[in-house]
């Protein structure tokens, strides 16, 4: 009877271990992901790029809910200074573990915008930043010409990751940088986001490793659960043979 009790305890522990480990592992499944631009302020150190930031917000894998209302950010030139808008991934890569994005992937930055008095170029960059706000490198970038004036428009910017793979170190997170290079002085545009009616977003390529990838402890936790299950089955077979 004592042996049966021990076997049951091993089984329960194994199942609990696997359930705990399953959530983060499932979240790190490789493949395309969508991050939505949100109104939530990013509480970490802002990226250091030498521009004014109209916002430093979070981009989330959860689509914004509710009915109201769209947020608006200005990007372009103001008082002879460049103004950009930034969004940071809600999760960072675990310490001591890197994540590699293979070469050749295409990211898409989908935006709802309103242009003002002139034409220009809308630029999007996906970079990675560390805890101090230092930009470690660019993962992908792209741009589109903007010619429509005084109109609300949608645009999808294809951002090429280039011919070299990009590795994001531990304790770094992804960030989106939006900028507008206007053809005339003191011009800019408005970006709408943060509500179901204006789902501006970033879509990663199918080669996305599942950023942020799981911590090593999570993988070991899942492995230990499998080992416990295997041990239980072996002990159960031995027990049945002795009867």
C-alpha positions as CSV (number, residue, x, y, z in Angstrom):
1,X,0.0,0.0,0.0
2,X,2.9,2.4,0.8
3,X,4.4,1.8,-2.6
4,X,1.1,2.6,-4.3
5,X,0.8,5.8,-2.3
6,X,4.3,6.8,-3.4
7,X,3.5,6.1,-7.0
8,X,0.3,8.3,-6.8
9,X,2.4,11.1,-5.3
10,X,4.9,10.9,-8.1
11,X,2.1,11.0,-10.7
12,X,0.5,14.1,-9.1
13,X,3.9,15.9,-8.9
14,X,4.6,15.1,-12.5
15,X,1.3,16.4,-13.8
16,X,1.6,19.6,-11.8
17,X,5.1,20.1,-13.1
18,X,4.0,19.7,-16.7
19,X,1.0,22.0,-16.3
20,X,3.1,24.8,-14.8
21,X,5.7,24.4,-17.6
22,X,3.2,24.2,-20.5
23,X,2.0,27.8,-20.4
24,X,5.3,29.6,-21.2
25,X,6.4,26.9,-23.6
26,X,3.2,27.2,-25.6
27,X,3.7,31.0,-25.7
28,X,7.1,30.5,-27.3
29,X,5.9,28.5,-30.3
30,X,7.9,29.6,-33.4
31,X,5.9,31.4,-36.1
32,X,4.4,34.7,-37.0
33,X,3.1,36.9,-34.1
34,X,1.2,40.1,-33.9
35,X,1.9,42.9,-31.5
36,X,-0.7,45.7,-31.2
37,X,0.3,49.3,-30.4
38,X,-1.3,50.2,-27.1
39,X,-1.8,53.3,-25.0
40,X,0.0,51.8,-22.0
41,X,3.1,53.7,-21.1
42,X,6.4,51.8,-21.1
43,X,7.9,52.0,-17.6
44,X,11.5,51.1,-18.6
45,X,14.3,53.3,-19.9
46,X,13.3,54.9,-23.2
47,X,15.4,54.2,-26.3
48,X,18.2,56.6,-26.9
49,X,18.1,57.8,-30.5
50,X,18.7,61.6,-30.3
51,X,15.0,62.5,-31.2
52,X,12.1,63.7,-29.2
53,X,9.6,60.9,-28.5
54,X,5.9,61.6,-28.9
55,X,5.3,58.4,-26.9
56,X,7.1,55.5,-25.3
57,X,4.4,52.9,-25.0
58,X,4.0,49.1,-24.9
59,X,3.0,46.8,-27.8
60,X,1.0,43.8,-26.7
61,X,0.0,40.5,-28.2
62,X,-3.5,41.1,-26.9
63,X,-5.7,43.2,-29.2
64,X,-7.2,46.3,-27.5
65,X,-10.8,45.9,-26.5
66,X,-13.7,48.3,-25.8
67,X,-15.2,50.8,-28.1
68,X,-13.4,54.0,-27.4
69,X,-11.1,55.6,-28.3
70,X,-8.2,55.8,-30.7
71,X,-5.0,57.5,-29.4
72,X,-3.0,59.8,-31.7
73,X,0.7,60.4,-31.9
74,X,2.5,63.1,-34.0
75,X,5.7,62.2,-35.8
76,X,7.7,64.4,-38.1
77,X,9.4,67.8,-37.4
78,X,8.5,70.2,-34.7
79,X,10.5,73.3,-33.7
80,X,13.4,72.1,-35.9
81,X,13.6,68.8,-34.0
82,X,12.7,65.4,-35.2
83,X,9.9,63.6,-33.3
84,X,9.5,59.9,-33.4
85,X,7.1,57.4,-31.7
86,X,8.2,54.2,-29.9
87,X,6.5,51.0,-28.8
88,X,8.3,48.3,-26.8
89,X,7.4,44.6,-26.5
90,X,5.7,43.7,-23.3
91,X,8.2,40.8,-22.7
92,X,12.0,40.8,-22.7
93,X,14.3,38.0,-23.6
94,X,15.2,36.0,-20.5
95,X,18.7,36.7,-19.0
96,X,21.4,34.5,-20.4
97,X,19.4,33.3,-23.3
98,X,19.4,34.8,-26.8
99,X,16.8,34.6,-29.6
100,X,17.8,34.5,-33.3
101,X,15.7,35.9,-36.1
102,X,16.8,34.2,-39.4
103,X,17.8,36.2,-42.4
104,X,15.3,37.1,-45.1
105,X,12.2,37.6,-42.9
106,X,9.6,40.3,-43.8
107,X,7.9,42.2,-41.0
108,X,4.8,44.2,-41.6
109,X,3.9,47.4,-39.7
110,X,0.2,48.2,-40.3
111,X,-0.8,51.7,-39.5
112,X,-3.8,54.1,-39.7
113,X,-2.5,57.6,-40.3
114,X,-3.5,61.1,-41.3
115,X,-1.1,63.2,-43.3
116,X,-1.1,67.0,-43.3
117,X,0.1,69.6,-45.8
118,X,2.8,67.8,-47.8
119,X,4.4,64.6,-48.9
120,X,7.2,62.7,-47.3
121,X,8.5,59.2,-46.3
122,X,7.1,57.1,-43.5
123,X,9.9,55.0,-41.9
124,X,9.5,52.0,-39.6
125,X,12.3,50.1,-37.8
126,X,12.2,47.0,-35.6
127,X,15.1,47.2,-33.2
128,X,16.1,45.7,-29.9
129,X,17.0,47.7,-26.8
130,X,18.5,46.8,-23.4
131,X,17.5,47.8,-19.9
132,X,19.3,51.1,-20.2
133,X,17.6,52.1,-23.4
134,X,20.7,51.5,-25.6
135,X,19.8,50.3,-29.1
136,X,21.6,47.0,-29.8
137,X,20.8,46.7,-33.4
138,X,18.2,46.8,-36.1
139,X,16.3,43.6,-36.9
140,X,14.3,45.0,-39.9
141,X,13.4,48.3,-41.5
142,X,11.3,49.7,-44.3
143,X,9.6,52.8,-45.7
144,X,6.8,54.0,-47.9
145,X,6.2,57.3,-49.7
146,X,3.3,59.3,-48.4
147,X,1.5,61.6,-50.9
148,X,-2.1,61.8,-49.7
149,X,-2.9,65.1,-47.9
150,X,-5.6,65.8,-45.4
151,X,-6.9,62.2,-45.6
152,X,-7.2,59.3,-43.2
153,X,-5.4,56.3,-44.7
154,X,-4.2,52.8,-44.0
155,X,-0.7,51.6,-44.9
156,X,1.3,48.4,-44.5
157,X,5.1,48.9,-44.4
158,X,7.1,45.8,-45.4
159,X,10.3,45.8,-43.3
160,X,13.1,43.6,-44.7
161,X,15.4,41.9,-42.2
162,X,18.2,41.6,-44.7
163,X,20.6,38.8,-45.6
164,X,22.1,38.3,-42.2
165,X,20.4,36.8,-39.2
166,X,19.8,39.0,-36.1
167,X,20.4,37.8,-32.5
168,X,18.6,39.5,-29.6
169,X,20.7,39.0,-26.4
170,X,19.1,38.2,-23.0
171,X,17.4,41.1,-21.1
172,X,16.7,42.9,-24.4
173,X,13.3,43.5,-25.8
174,X,11.9,44.4,-29.3
175,X,10.9,47.9,-30.1
176,X,9.2,49.7,-33.0
177,X,10.4,53.1,-34.1
178,X,8.2,55.3,-36.4
179,X,9.6,58.4,-38.1
180,X,8.5,60.7,-40.8
181,X,10.8,62.5,-43.2
182,X,8.8,65.4,-44.6
183,X,9.5,67.0,-47.9
184,X,8.7,70.5,-46.5
185,X,9.8,72.2,-43.3
186,X,7.9,71.7,-40.1
187,X,5.6,69.0,-41.5
188,X,4.4,65.7,-39.9
189,X,1.7,63.2,-39.7
190,X,-0.6,61.6,-37.1
191,X,-0.7,57.9,-36.2
192,X,-3.9,56.4,-34.8
193,X,-3.8,53.3,-32.6
194,X,-5.0,51.6,-29.4
195,X,-8.6,50.8,-30.1
196,X,-10.6,48.2,-32.2
197,X,-11.3,50.9,-34.8
198,X,-7.6,51.6,-35.3
199,X,-5.6,48.4,-34.8
200,X,-2.2,49.6,-35.7
201,X,0.2,46.6,-35.3
202,X,3.5,44.9,-36.0
203,X,3.5,41.4,-37.6
204,X,6.6,39.3,-37.4
205,X,7.6,36.8,-40.1
206,X,7.0,33.0,-40.0
207,X,10.6,32.6,-39.0
208,X,10.0,34.3,-35.7
209,X,11.5,32.0,-33.0
210,X,8.6,32.8,-30.7
211,X,10.0,35.9,-29.0
212,X,10.6,36.0,-26.2
213,X,11.8,32.4,-26.1
214,X,11.3,30.5,-22.7
215,X,13.8,30.5,-19.9
216,X,16.1,27.5,-19.5
217,X,14.4,26.7,-16.2
218,X,11.1,26.4,-17.9
219,X,12.5,23.9,-20.4
220,X,14.1,21.9,-17.5
221,X,10.8,22.0,-15.6
222,X,9.0,20.4,-18.6
223,X,11.7,17.8,-19.0
224,X,11.6,16.9,-15.3
225,X,7.8,16.3,-15.6
226,X,8.4,13.9,-18.5
227,X,11.1,12.1,-16.5
228,X,8.7,11.7,-13.5
229,X,6.0,10.3,-15.8
230,X,8.4,7.8,-17.3
231,X,9.6,6.8,-13.9
232,X,6.1,6.2,-12.7
233,X,5.3,4.0,-15.7
234,X,8.4,1.9,-15.1
235,X,7.6,1.5,-11.4
236,X,4.0,0.6,-12.2
237,X,5.0,-2.1,-14.6
238,X,7.4,-3.6,-12.0
239,X,4.7,-3.5,-9.4
240,X,2.3,-5.4,-11.7
241,X,4.9,-8.1,-12.4
242,X,5.4,-8.8,-8.7
243,X,1.7,-9.5,-8.1
